[in-house]
């Protein structure tokens, strides 16, 4: 329980603070004005960044091969996934995030000079400092900050966002990332299924057991169906729900101009109050 004396002390302290601020309001206002102006200049001169988003849904995986009994090991050797499509959708998302795919994307599109534009001399078409040339690994690290991938565990929806200073490039990169990842995963699946079918055919030629021969035929049929789906389906790994489009020029992701100005104004008020207290303390000593 707070004693009455403490209440009085608190009231006096608050009253003294308000009186102090009243005496120094002109001085503090100058500080606030200077910092607010500085915040406004920063907010309106910094290069804005835009967020271009593409919304995806993992395409259905292969149907699997059902109960293969003792041929599970053979299916594994043939590279056939019998666990259903859930694992494939997770692999597809991780591939989209992978360093290998990201590095290839940067190389194919020549993005290093764009990602590290401050180090690039656009007139000479060369790096400003020959001893400070970014590597592909640097580009992958930088691009990981530009690209954001979020998953809604409840709906399964995936949102890939590219946050960049060029709103048109941001939308292009987002769409191209998904298209190239989908193609790479399709090509990889077709190659794996082709090799699986060849392996199963060789096994079928060597077996003399009717039951095993029938099971191998079922495995082969499944892989042929999966290969047909991979070749003919428009979206192999990702279904595009909403493609990325360039944001409106005024619809920038950052900076938050009102917040920057408010923070600078608050900083000006705080520093101004401290400066005013120091000034008044010196006057009192004199």
C-alpha atoms as an extended CHARMM CRD file, in Angstrom:
* protein
*
       286  EXT
         1         1  UNK       CA              0.0000000000        0.0000000000        0.0000000000  PROA      1               0.0000000000
         2         2  UNK       CA              1.4040000000        3.4170000000       -1.0160000000  PROA      2               0.0000000000
         3         3  UNK       CA              1.6690000000        5.9340000000        1.7950000000  PROA      3               0.0000000000
         4         4  UNK       CA              0.1180000000        9.4280000000        1.4160000000  PROA      4               0.0000000000
         5         5  UNK       CA              3.6060000000       10.9500000000        1.5760000000  PROA      5               0.0000000000
         6         6  UNK       CA              4.6230000000        8.8900000000       -1.4170000000  PROA      6               0.0000000000
         7         7  UNK       CA              1.5050000000       10.0860000000       -3.2500000000  PROA      7               0.0000000000
         8         8  UNK       CA              2.4610000000       13.6630000000       -2.5050000000  PROA      8               0.0000000000
         9         9  UNK       CA              6.0580000000       13.0860000000       -3.6040000000  PROA      9               0.0000000000
        10        10  UNK       CA              4.8670000000       11.5410000000       -6.8700000000  PROA      10              0.0000000000
        11        11  UNK       CA              2.4760000000       14.4230000000       -7.5050000000  PROA      11              0.0000000000
        12        12  UNK       CA              5.2240000000       16.9360000000       -6.8000000000  PROA      12              0.0000000000
        13        13  UNK       CA              7.6490000000       15.1480000000       -9.1050000000  PROA      13              0.0000000000
        14        14  UNK       CA              5.0930000000       15.0520000000      -11.9030000000  PROA      14              0.0000000000
        15        15  UNK       CA              4.1900000000       18.6800000000      -11.3250000000  PROA      15              0.0000000000
        16        16  UNK       CA              7.8730000000       19.6520000000      -11.3550000000  PROA      16              0.0000000000
        17        17  UNK       CA              8.3660000000       17.7430000000      -14.6190000000  PROA      17              0.0000000000
        18        18  UNK       CA              5.4000000000       19.4490000000      -16.2450000000  PROA      18              0.0000000000
        19        19  UNK       CA              6.6480000000       22.8570000000      -15.1120000000  PROA      19              0.0000000000
        20        20  UNK       CA             10.1040000000       22.0660000000      -16.4430000000  PROA      20              0.0000000000
        21        21  UNK       CA              8.6820000000       21.0170000000      -19.8320000000  PROA      21              0.0000000000
        22        22  UNK       CA              6.5550000000       24.1660000000      -19.8850000000  PROA      22              0.0000000000
        23        23  UNK       CA              9.5850000000       26.3590000000      -19.3070000000  PROA      23              0.0000000000
        24        24  UNK       CA             11.6350000000       24.5590000000      -21.9520000000  PROA      24              0.0000000000
        25        25  UNK       CA              8.8980000000       23.9440000000      -24.5090000000  PROA      25              0.0000000000
        26        26  UNK       CA             10.3750000000       26.3410000000      -27.0830000000  PROA      26              0.0000000000
        27        27  UNK       CA             13.8290000000       24.7600000000      -26.7660000000  PROA      27              0.0000000000
        28        28  UNK       CA             12.4230000000       21.2020000000      -26.9470000000  PROA      28              0.0000000000
        29        29  UNK       CA             10.2060000000       22.1720000000      -29.8880000000  PROA      29              0.0000000000
        30        30  UNK       CA             13.2950000000       23.2080000000      -31.8470000000  PROA      30              0.0000000000
        31        31  UNK       CA             14.8690000000       19.7840000000      -31.2720000000  PROA      31              0.0000000000
        32        32  UNK       CA             11.6450000000       18.0380000000      -32.2380000000  PROA      32              0.0000000000
        33        33  UNK       CA             11.3360000000       20.1300000000      -35.3930000000  PROA      33              0.0000000000
        34        34  UNK       CA             14.8910000000       19.3660000000      -36.4790000000  PROA      34              0.0000000000
        35        35  UNK       CA             14.5620000000       15.6270000000      -35.8720000000  PROA      35              0.0000000000
        36        36  UNK       CA             11.0930000000       15.4550000000      -37.4420000000  PROA      36              0.0000000000
        37        37  UNK       CA             12.4220000000       17.1840000000      -40.5470000000  PROA      37              0.0000000000
        38        38  UNK       CA             15.3770000000       14.7820000000      -40.6420000000  PROA      38              0.0000000000
        39        39  UNK       CA             13.0000000000       11.8320000000      -40.3290000000  PROA      39              0.0000000000
        40        40  UNK       CA             10.8170000000       13.1700000000      -43.1340000000  PROA      40              0.0000000000
        41        41  UNK       CA             13.8270000000       13.6370000000      -45.4150000000  PROA      41              0.0000000000
        42        42  UNK       CA             14.9800000000       10.0920000000      -44.6940000000  PROA      42              0.0000000000
        43        43  UNK       CA             11.4930000000        8.6160000000      -45.1660000000  PROA      43              0.0000000000
        44        44  UNK       CA             10.9170000000       10.3270000000      -48.5100000000  PROA      44              0.0000000000
        45        45  UNK       CA             14.4060000000        9.8860000000      -49.9800000000  PROA      45              0.0000000000
        46        46  UNK       CA             15.1750000000        6.2430000000      -49.1060000000  PROA      46              0.0000000000
        47        47  UNK       CA             14.5630000000        3.8800000000      -52.0100000000  PROA      47              0.0000000000
        48        48  UNK       CA             11.2730000000        2.0550000000      -51.4080000000  PROA      48              0.0000000000
        49        49  UNK       CA             11.0210000000       -1.7250000000      -51.5630000000  PROA      49              0.0000000000
        50        50  UNK       CA              8.0780000000       -3.6220000000      -52.9890000000  PROA      50              0.0000000000
        51        51  UNK       CA              6.6870000000       -7.0500000000      -52.2150000000  PROA      51              0.0000000000
        52        52  UNK       CA              5.4640000000       -9.1800000000      -55.1330000000  PROA      52              0.0000000000
        53        53  UNK       CA              3.6920000000      -12.3400000000      -54.0060000000  PROA      53              0.0000000000
        54        54  UNK       CA              2.6970000000      -15.5460000000      -55.7630000000  PROA      54              0.0000000000
        55        55  UNK       CA              0.2910000000      -17.9330000000      -54.0230000000  PROA      55              0.0000000000
        56        56  UNK       CA              0.7740000000      -21.6590000000      -54.6250000000  PROA      56              0.0000000000
        57        57  UNK       CA             -0.6880000000      -24.9710000000      -53.6810000000  PROA      57              0.0000000000
        58        58  UNK       CA              1.3370000000      -28.1990000000      -53.8380000000  PROA      58              0.0000000000
        59        59  UNK       CA              0.1590000000      -30.3200000000      -56.7550000000  PROA      59              0.0000000000
        60        60  UNK       CA             -1.0350000000      -33.8320000000      -55.9310000000  PROA      60              0.0000000000
        61        61  UNK       CA              1.7790000000      -36.3510000000      -55.6840000000  PROA      61              0.0000000000
        62        62  UNK       CA              1.9410000000      -39.7400000000      -57.3090000000  PROA      62              0.0000000000
        63        63  UNK       CA             -0.7220000000      -42.2030000000      -56.3320000000  PROA      63              0.0000000000
        64        64  UNK       CA              1.6800000000      -44.7210000000      -54.8040000000  PROA      64              0.0000000000
        65        65  UNK       CA              1.5990000000      -48.4410000000      -55.4450000000  PROA      65              0.0000000000
        66        66  UNK       CA             -0.5530000000      -49.7760000000      -52.6490000000  PROA      66              0.0000000000
        67        67  UNK       CA              0.3560000000      -52.9010000000      -50.7260000000  PROA      67              0.0000000000
        68        68  UNK       CA              3.4050000000      -54.5010000000      -52.3180000000  PROA      68              0.0000000000
        69        69  UNK       CA              4.0040000000      -56.9660000000      -49.5330000000  PROA      69              0.0000000000
        70        70  UNK       CA              7.6060000000      -58.1330000000      -49.6850000000  PROA      70              0.0000000000
        71        71  UNK       CA              8.3740000000      -56.0030000000      -52.7610000000  PROA      71              0.0000000000
        72        72  UNK       CA              8.7420000000      -52.8130000000      -50.7520000000  PROA      72              0.0000000000
        73        73  UNK       CA             12.5130000000      -53.2130000000      -50.9400000000  PROA      73              0.0000000000
        74        74  UNK       CA             12.3710000000      -53.6930000000      -54.7030000000  PROA      74              0.0000000000
        75        75  UNK       CA             10.2620000000      -50.5540000000      -55.0550000000  PROA      75              0.0000000000
        76        76  UNK       CA             12.8250000000      -48.6590000000      -52.9880000000  PROA      76              0.0000000000
        77        77  UNK       CA             15.6910000000      -49.9240000000      -55.1730000000  PROA      77              0.0000000000
        78        78  UNK       CA             13.7690000000      -48.8300000000      -58.2450000000  PROA      78              0.0000000000
        79        79  UNK       CA             13.3780000000      -45.3430000000      -56.7880000000  PROA      79              0.0000000000
        80        80  UNK       CA              9.5930000000      -45.6130000000      -56.3810000000  PROA      80              0.0000000000
        81        81  UNK       CA              7.9520000000      -43.6260000000      -53.6010000000  PROA      81              0.0000000000
        82        82  UNK       CA              5.2340000000      -45.6700000000      -51.8890000000  PROA      82              0.0000000000
        83        83  UNK       CA              4.5690000000      -43.1870000000      -49.0960000000  PROA      83              0.0000000000
        84        84  UNK       CA              2.0990000000      -41.0140000000      -51.0000000000  PROA      84              0.0000000000
        85        85  UNK       CA              2.1870000000      -37.3810000000      -52.0820000000  PROA      85              0.0000000000
        86        86  UNK       CA              2.6810000000      -35.6240000000      -48.7460000000  PROA      86              0.0000000000
        87        87  UNK       CA              6.4280000000      -36.2010000000      -48.6910000000  PROA      87              0.0000000000
        88        88  UNK       CA              6.7780000000      -35.0950000000      -52.3120000000  PROA      88              0.0000000000
        89        89  UNK       CA              5.0510000000      -31.7690000000      -51.6160000000  PROA      89              0.0000000000
        90        90  UNK       CA              7.4310000000      -31.1170000000      -48.7090000000  PROA      90              0.0000000000
        91        91  UNK       CA             10.3980000000      -31.9590000000      -50.9180000000  PROA      91              0.0000000000
        92        92  UNK       CA              9.1080000000      -29.5580000000      -53.5740000000  PROA      92              0.0000000000
        93        93  UNK       CA              8.9460000000      -26.6570000000      -51.0830000000  PROA      93              0.0000000000
        94        94  UNK       CA             12.4070000000      -27.4350000000      -49.7320000000  PROA      94              0.0000000000
        95        95  UNK       CA             13.7590000000      -27.5610000000      -53.2740000000  PROA      95              0.0000000000
        96        96  UNK       CA             12.3330000000      -24.0820000000      -53.8580000000  PROA      96              0.0000000000
        97        97  UNK       CA             14.3130000000      -22.9430000000      -50.7940000000  PROA      97              0.0000000000
        98        98  UNK       CA             17.4500000000      -24.9310000000      -51.5830000000  PROA      98              0.0000000000
        99        99  UNK       CA             20.8600000000      -23.3330000000      -52.0650000000  PROA      99              0.0000000000
       100       100  UNK       CA             21.5160000000      -25.3550000000      -55.2300000000  PROA      100             0.0000000000
       101       101  UNK       CA             18.3710000000      -24.1470000000      -56.9820000000  PROA      101             0.0000000000
       102       102  UNK       CA             18.8700000000      -20.5660000000      -55.7570000000  PROA      102             0.0000000000
       103       103  UNK       CA             22.4820000000      -20.5210000000      -56.9640000000  PROA      103             0.0000000000
       104       104  UNK       CA             21.4140000000      -21.8190000000      -60.3800000000  PROA      104             0.0000000000
       105       105  UNK       CA             18.6790000000      -19.1920000000      -60.6210000000  PROA      105             0.0000000000
       106       106  UNK       CA             21.1490000000      -16.4010000000      -59.8210000000  PROA      106             0.0000000000
       107       107  UNK       CA             23.6250000000      -17.6900000000      -62.4210000000  PROA      107             0.0000000000
       108       108  UNK       CA             21.0300000000      -18.2210000000      -65.1520000000  PROA      108             0.0000000000
       109       109  UNK       CA             19.6560000000      -14.7020000000      -64.7860000000  PROA      109             0.0000000000
       110       110  UNK       CA             22.9500000000      -12.9170000000      -64.0290000000  PROA      110             0.0000000000
       111       111  UNK       CA             21.6120000000      -11.4630000000      -60.7770000000  PROA      111             0.0000000000
       112       112  UNK       CA             24.8800000000      -10.8070000000      -58.9190000000  PROA      112             0.0000000000
       113       113  UNK       CA             25.3110000000       -7.2550000000      -60.3300000000  PROA      113             0.0000000000
       114       114  UNK       CA             21.6640000000       -6.5490000000      -59.4900000000  PROA      114             0.0000000000
       115       115  UNK       CA             21.7530000000       -7.9790000000      -55.9790000000  PROA      115             0.0000000000
       116       116  UNK       CA             25.0020000000       -6.1260000000      -55.2320000000  PROA      116             0.0000000000
       117       117  UNK       CA             24.2570000000       -2.9960000000      -57.2550000000  PROA      117             0.0000000000
       118       118  UNK       CA             26.2630000000       -0.7660000000      -54.9100000000  PROA      118             0.0000000000
       119       119  UNK       CA             29.4440000000       -2.6930000000      -55.8090000000  PROA      119             0.0000000000
       120       120  UNK       CA             28.6850000000       -2.7230000000      -59.5370000000  PROA      120             0.0000000000
       121       121  UNK       CA             29.7950000000       -0.0020000000      -61.9580000000  PROA      121             0.0000000000
       122       122  UNK       CA             27.0240000000        0.0920000000      -64.5550000000  PROA      122             0.0000000000
       123       123  UNK       CA             29.0380000000        2.3290000000      -66.9000000000  PROA      123             0.0000000000
       124       124  UNK       CA             32.1130000000        0.0790000000      -67.0290000000  PROA      124             0.0000000000
       125       125  UNK       CA             30.0310000000       -3.0910000000      -66.6620000000  PROA      125             0.0000000000
       126       126  UNK       CA             32.4410000000       -4.3000000000      -64.0160000000  PROA      126             0.0000000000
       127       127  UNK       CA             32.8680000000       -4.4520000000      -60.2570000000  PROA      127             0.0000000000
       128       128  UNK       CA             34.0960000000       -1.2900000000      -58.5920000000  PROA      128             0.0000000000
       129       129  UNK       CA             36.6260000000       -3.1160000000      -56.4360000000  PROA      129             0.0000000000
       130       130  UNK       CA             38.3050000000       -6.1530000000      -58.0740000000  PROA      130             0.0000000000
       131       131  UNK       CA             39.2430000000       -7.3990000000      -54.6030000000  PROA      131             0.0000000000
       132       132  UNK       CA             35.6500000000       -7.2890000000      -53.3720000000  PROA      132             0.0000000000
       133       133  UNK       CA             33.7360000000       -9.2780000000      -55.9880000000  PROA      133             0.0000000000
       134       134  UNK       CA             30.7350000000      -11.1390000000      -54.5290000000  PROA      134             0.0000000000
       135       135  UNK       CA             30.5720000000      -14.8790000000      -55.0480000000  PROA      135             0.0000000000
       136       136  UNK       CA             27.5950000000      -17.0650000000      -55.8670000000  PROA      136             0.0000000000
       137       137  UNK       CA             27.5360000000      -18.0760000000      -52.1960000000  PROA      137             0.0000000000
       138       138  UNK       CA             27.2330000000      -14.3780000000      -51.2830000000  PROA      138             0.0000000000
       139       139  UNK       CA             24.4170000000      -14.0890000000      -53.7900000000  PROA      139             0.0000000000
       140       140  UNK       CA             22.5570000000      -17.0440000000      -52.2760000000  PROA      140             0.0000000000
       141       141  UNK       CA             22.8130000000      -15.4800000000      -48.8160000000  PROA      141             0.0000000000
       142       142  UNK       CA             21.6050000000      -12.1210000000      -50.1390000000  PROA      142             0.0000000000
       143       143  UNK       CA             18.7670000000      -13.6700000000      -52.1280000000  PROA      143             0.0000000000
       144       144  UNK       CA             17.5600000000      -15.5700000000      -49.0610000000  PROA      144             0.0000000000
       145       145  UNK       CA             16.7270000000      -12.1650000000      -47.5480000000  PROA      145             0.0000000000
       146       146  UNK       CA             14.9850000000      -11.0220000000      -50.7270000000  PROA      146             0.0000000000
       147       147  UNK       CA             12.8710000000      -14.1920000000      -51.0690000000  PROA      147             0.0000000000
       148       148  UNK       CA             10.3790000000      -15.1370000000      -48.3670000000  PROA      148             0.0000000000
       149       149  UNK       CA              8.4220000000      -18.4010000000      -48.3560000000  PROA      149             0.0000000000
       150       150  UNK       CA              5.5950000000      -18.9220000000      -45.8740000000  PROA      150             0.0000000000
       151       151  UNK       CA              3.3190000000      -21.9370000000      -45.4960000000  PROA      151             0.0000000000
       152       152  UNK       CA             -0.1750000000      -22.0830000000      -44.0540000000  PROA      152             0.0000000000
       153       153  UNK       CA             -0.1950000000      -25.4500000000      -42.2820000000  PROA      153             0.0000000000
       154       154  UNK       CA             -3.9830000000      -25.4040000000      -42.0100000000  PROA      154             0.0000000000
       155       155  UNK       CA             -4.7880000000      -24.8610000000      -45.6920000000  PROA      155             0.0000000000
       156       156  UNK       CA             -1.5170000000      -26.0170000000      -47.2670000000  PROA      156             0.0000000000
       157       157  UNK       CA             -1.1990000000      -22.7350000000      -49.1870000000  PROA      157             0.0000000000
       158       158  UNK       CA              2.2980000000      -21.4600000000      -49.9110000000  PROA      158             0.0000000000
       159       159  UNK       CA              3.1340000000      -17.7930000000      -50.4360000000  PROA      159             0.0000000000
       160       160  UNK       CA              6.3990000000      -16.8540000000      -52.1030000000  PROA      160             0.0000000000
       161       161  UNK       CA              7.2540000000      -13.1570000000      -51.8300000000  PROA      161             0.0000000000
       162       162  UNK       CA             10.0880000000      -11.2540000000      -53.4710000000  PROA      162             0.0000000000
       163       163  UNK       CA             10.9390000000       -8.0020000000      -51.6790000000  PROA      163             0.0000000000
       164       164  UNK       CA             12.9680000000       -5.7440000000      -53.9210000000  PROA      164             0.0000000000
       165       165  UNK       CA             13.4890000000       -2.1300000000      -54.9870000000  PROA      165             0.0000000000
       166       166  UNK       CA             12.2680000000       -2.8260000000      -58.5530000000  PROA      166             0.0000000000
       167       167  UNK       CA              8.5880000000       -3.7870000000      -58.3780000000  PROA      167             0.0000000000
       168       168  UNK       CA              8.5060000000       -5.2200000000      -61.9220000000  PROA      168             0.0000000000
       169       169  UNK       CA             11.6340000000       -7.3190000000      -61.3590000000  PROA      169             0.0000000000
       170       170  UNK       CA             10.1700000000       -8.5570000000      -58.0570000000  PROA      170             0.0000000000
       171       171  UNK       CA              7.0830000000       -9.9300000000      -59.8180000000  PROA      171             0.0000000000
       172       172  UNK       CA              9.1630000000      -11.4410000000      -62.6380000000  PROA      172             0.0000000000
       173       173  UNK       CA             11.5260000000      -13.1820000000      -60.2130000000  PROA      173             0.0000000000
       174       174  UNK       CA              8.6460000000      -14.6360000000      -58.1880000000  PROA      174             0.0000000000
       175       175  UNK       CA              6.9250000000      -16.0890000000      -61.2590000000  PROA      175             0.0000000000
       176       176  UNK       CA             10.1770000000      -17.3430000000      -62.7970000000  PROA      176             0.0000000000
       177       177  UNK       CA             11.3140000000      -18.9940000000      -59.5550000000  PROA      177             0.0000000000
       178       178  UNK       CA              8.1740000000      -21.1050000000      -59.3750000000  PROA      178             0.0000000000
       179       179  UNK       CA              8.1650000000      -21.9180000000      -63.1100000000  PROA      179             0.0000000000
       180       180  UNK       CA             11.8160000000      -23.0090000000      -63.0980000000  PROA      180             0.0000000000
       181       181  UNK       CA             11.4700000000      -25.0050000000      -59.8690000000  PROA      181             0.0000000000
       182       182  UNK       CA              8.4240000000      -26.7890000000      -61.2710000000  PROA      182             0.0000000000
       183       183  UNK       CA             10.2660000000      -27.6290000000      -64.5100000000  PROA      183             0.0000000000
       184       184  UNK       CA             13.3550000000      -28.8730000000      -62.6600000000  PROA      184             0.0000000000
       185       185  UNK       CA             11.2580000000      -31.1040000000      -60.4180000000  PROA      185             0.0000000000
       186       186  UNK       CA              9.3210000000      -32.4030000000      -63.4310000000  PROA      186             0.0000000000
       187       187  UNK       CA             12.5300000000      -33.2420000000      -65.3120000000  PROA      187             0.0000000000
       188       188  UNK       CA             13.9940000000      -34.9220000000      -62.2430000000  PROA      188             0.0000000000
       189       189  UNK       CA             10.8330000000      -37.0250000000      -61.7590000000  PROA      189             0.0000000000
       190       190  UNK       CA             10.7480000000      -38.1030000000      -65.4120000000  PROA      190             0.0000000000
       191       191  UNK       CA             14.4090000000      -39.1230000000      -65.2540000000  PROA      191             0.0000000000
       192       192  UNK       CA             13.8670000000      -41.0960000000      -62.0420000000  PROA      192             0.0000000000
       193       193  UNK       CA             10.7670000000      -42.8170000000      -63.4230000000  PROA      193             0.0000000000
       194       194  UNK       CA             12.5510000000      -43.7280000000      -66.6600000000  PROA      194             0.0000000000
       195       195  UNK       CA             15.3770000000      -45.3460000000      -64.7400000000  PROA      195             0.0000000000
       196       196  UNK       CA             12.8750000000      -47.1090000000      -62.4570000000  PROA      196             0.0000000000
       197       197  UNK       CA             11.0180000000      -48.6090000000      -65.4180000000  PROA      197             0.0000000000
       198       198  UNK       CA             14.2600000000      -49.8380000000      -66.9720000000  PROA      198             0.0000000000
       199       199  UNK       CA             15.2860000000      -51.4410000000      -63.6860000000  PROA      199             0.0000000000
       200       200  UNK       CA             11.9000000000      -53.1290000000      -63.2410000000  PROA      200             0.0000000000
       201       201  UNK       CA             11.9610000000      -54.4770000000      -66.7990000000  PROA      201             0.0000000000
       202       202  UNK       CA             15.3610000000      -56.0310000000      -66.1870000000  PROA      202             0.0000000000
       203       203  UNK       CA             14.0970000000      -57.5990000000      -62.9550000000  PROA      203             0.0000000000
       204       204  UNK       CA             10.9780000000      -58.9390000000      -64.6910000000  PROA      204             0.0000000000
       205       205  UNK       CA             13.1150000000      -60.6150000000      -67.3450000000  PROA      205             0.0000000000
       206       206  UNK       CA             15.0960000000      -62.4480000000      -64.6620000000  PROA      206             0.0000000000
       207       207  UNK       CA             12.2320000000      -63.6870000000      -62.4480000000  PROA      207             0.0000000000
       208       208  UNK       CA             10.4270000000      -66.9790000000      -63.0000000000  PROA      208             0.0000000000
       209       209  UNK       CA              7.8350000000      -66.5500000000      -60.2350000000  PROA      209             0.0000000000
       210       210  UNK       CA              4.3910000000      -65.5610000000      -61.4950000000  PROA      210             0.0000000000
       211       211  UNK       CA              3.4520000000      -63.7190000000      -58.3020000000  PROA      211             0.0000000000
       212       212  UNK       CA              6.6120000000      -61.6180000000      -58.3050000000  PROA      212             0.0000000000
       213       213  UNK       CA              6.2640000000      -61.0410000000      -62.0420000000  PROA      213             0.0000000000
       214       214  UNK       CA              2.7150000000      -59.7070000000      -61.5550000000  PROA      214             0.0000000000
       215       215  UNK       CA              3.8430000000      -57.4170000000      -58.7340000000  PROA      215             0.0000000000
       216       216  UNK       CA              6.6960000000      -56.0790000000      -60.8560000000  PROA      216             0.0000000000
       217       217  UNK       CA              4.2230000000      -55.4530000000      -63.6790000000  PROA      217             0.0000000000
       218       218  UNK       CA              2.0730000000      -53.4490000000      -61.2620000000  PROA      218             0.0000000000
       219       219  UNK       CA              5.0890000000      -51.4230000000      -60.1650000000  PROA      219             0.0000000000
       220       220  UNK       CA              6.0190000000      -50.7960000000      -63.8060000000  PROA      220             0.0000000000
       221       221  UNK       CA              2.4690000000      -49.7400000000      -64.6550000000  PROA      221             0.0000000000
       222       222  UNK       CA              2.4590000000      -47.2740000000      -61.7630000000  PROA      222             0.0000000000
       223       223  UNK       CA              5.7280000000      -45.7140000000      -62.8460000000  PROA      223             0.0000000000
       224       224  UNK       CA              4.5350000000      -45.3960000000      -66.4340000000  PROA      224             0.0000000000
       225       225  UNK       CA              1.3810000000      -43.6330000000      -65.2070000000  PROA      225             0.0000000000
       226       226  UNK       CA              3.4710000000      -41.3050000000      -63.0380000000  PROA      226             0.0000000000
       227       227  UNK       CA              5.7480000000      -40.5330000000      -65.9910000000  PROA      227             0.0000000000
       228       228  UNK       CA              2.7290000000      -39.7460000000      -68.1520000000  PROA      228             0.0000000000
       229       229  UNK       CA              1.3600000000      -37.3950000000      -65.4900000000  PROA      229             0.0000000000
       230       230  UNK       CA              4.7460000000      -35.6580000000      -65.1820000000  PROA      230             0.0000000000
       231       231  UNK       CA              4.9140000000      -35.1180000000      -68.9340000000  PROA      231             0.0000000000
       232       232  UNK       CA              1.3390000000      -33.9710000000      -69.5110000000  PROA      232             0.0000000000
       233       233  UNK       CA              0.2430000000      -32.0570000000      -66.4000000000  PROA      233             0.0000000000
       234       234  UNK       CA              0.6210000000      -28.2710000000      -66.6510000000  PROA      234             0.0000000000
       235       235  UNK       CA              1.6090000000      -27.8850000000      -62.9930000000  PROA      235             0.0000000000
       236       236  UNK       CA              3.7280000000      -30.7760000000      -61.7920000000  PROA      236             0.0000000000
       237       237  UNK       CA              4.8440000000      -29.6870000000      -58.3050000000  PROA      237             0.0000000000
       238       238  UNK       CA              3.0060000000      -26.3790000000      -57.7400000000  PROA      238             0.0000000000
       239       239  UNK       CA             -0.4460000000      -25.1900000000      -58.7230000000  PROA      239             0.0000000000
       240       240  UNK       CA             -0.4540000000      -21.4130000000      -59.0960000000  PROA      240             0.0000000000
       241       241  UNK       CA             -3.5010000000      -19.9570000000      -57.3490000000  PROA      241             0.0000000000
       242       242  UNK       CA             -2.5640000000      -16.3020000000      -57.7710000000  PROA      242             0.0000000000
       243       243  UNK       CA              0.4520000000      -15.2950000000      -59.9280000000  PROA      243             0.0000000000
       244       244  UNK       CA              2.6960000000      -12.4200000000      -58.9070000000  PROA      244             0.0000000000
       245       245  UNK       CA              1.9410000000       -9.0200000000      -60.4280000000  PROA      245             0.0000000000
       246       246  UNK       CA              3.9330000000       -5.7700000000      -60.0460000000  PROA      246             0.0000000000
       247       247  UNK       CA              2.6450000000       -3.8520000000      -57.0050000000  PROA      247             0.0000000000
       248       248  UNK       CA              1.2640000000       -0.3550000000      -57.4350000000  PROA      248             0.0000000000
       249       249  UNK       CA              4.0480000000        2.2950000000      -57.2530000000  PROA      249             0.0000000000
       250       250  UNK       CA              2.5100000000        3.6700000000      -54.0510000000  PROA      250             0.0000000000
       251       251  UNK       CA              1.9900000000        0.2350000000      -52.5210000000  PROA      251             0.0000000000
       252       252  UNK       CA              5.5130000000       -0.1820000000      -51.1740000000  PROA      252             0.0000000000
       253       253  UNK       CA              6.6020000000       -2.7130000000      -48.5670000000  PROA      253             0.0000000000
       254       254  UNK       CA              9.0670000000       -0.3720000000      -46.8850000000  PROA      254             0.0000000000
       255       255  UNK       CA              9.8420000000        2.1900000000      -45.5520000000  PROA      255             0.0000000000
       256       256  UNK       CA              6.9800000000        2.9170000000      -43.1610000000  PROA      256             0.0000000000
       257       257  UNK       CA              7.0950000000        6.6920000000      -43.5590000000  PROA      257             0.0000000000
       258       258  UNK       CA              4.7010000000        7.6820000000      -40.7220000000  PROA      258             0.0000000000
       259       259  UNK       CA              6.5420000000        5.3760000000      -38.3230000000  PROA      259             0.0000000000
       260       260  UNK       CA              9.9670000000        6.7740000000      -39.2600000000  PROA      260             0.0000000000
       261       261  UNK       CA              8.7690000000       10.3590000000      -38.7900000000  PROA      261             0.0000000000
       262       262  UNK       CA              7.0910000000        9.5040000000      -35.4720000000  PROA      262             0.0000000000
       263       263  UNK       CA             10.2300000000        7.7550000000      -34.1720000000  PROA      263             0.0000000000
       264       264  UNK       CA             12.4320000000       10.7130000000      -35.1300000000  PROA      264             0.0000000000
       265       265  UNK       CA              9.9780000000       13.1520000000      -33.5050000000  PROA      265             0.0000000000
       266       266  UNK       CA              9.9910000000       11.1110000000      -30.2820000000  PROA      266             0.0000000000
       267       267  UNK       CA             13.7890000000       10.9370000000      -30.4020000000  PROA      267             0.0000000000
       268       268  UNK       CA             13.9530000000       14.7090000000      -30.8660000000  PROA      268             0.0000000000
       269       269  UNK       CA             11.6350000000       15.2320000000      -27.8860000000  PROA      269             0.0000000000
       270       270  UNK       CA             13.7120000000       12.9270000000      -25.6550000000  PROA      270             0.0000000000
       271       271  UNK       CA             17.0690000000       14.4060000000      -26.6490000000  PROA      271             0.0000000000
       272       272  UNK       CA             15.6560000000       17.9040000000      -26.4470000000  PROA      272             0.0000000000
       273       273  UNK       CA             14.4110000000       17.2790000000      -22.8980000000  PROA      273             0.0000000000
       274       274  UNK       CA             17.7990000000       15.8950000000      -21.8700000000  PROA      274             0.0000000000
       275       275  UNK       CA             19.6100000000       18.8510000000      -23.4410000000  PROA      275             0.0000000000
       276       276  UNK       CA             17.1960000000       21.2550000000      -21.7500000000  PROA      276             0.0000000000
       277       277  UNK       CA             17.8030000000       19.6050000000      -18.3560000000  PROA      277             0.0000000000
       278       278  UNK       CA             21.5670000000       19.8850000000      -18.8000000000  PROA      278             0.0000000000
       279       279  UNK       CA             21.2670000000       23.5150000000      -19.8520000000  PROA      279             0.0000000000
       280       280  UNK       CA             19.0300000000       24.3960000000      -16.8950000000  PROA      280             0.0000000000
       281       281  UNK       CA             21.3500000000       22.5460000000      -14.5020000000  PROA      281             0.0000000000
       282       282  UNK       CA             24.3090000000       24.6110000000      -15.7120000000  PROA      282             0.0000000000
       283       283  UNK       CA             22.3380000000       27.8250000000      -15.3000000000  PROA      283             0.0000000000
       284       284  UNK       CA             21.4300000000       26.8290000000      -11.7460000000  PROA      284             0.0000000000
       285       285  UNK       CA             25.0970000000       26.1970000000      -10.8870000000  PROA      285             0.0000000000
       286       286  UNK       CA             26.1080000000       29.5610000000      -12.2180000000  PROA      286             0.0000000000
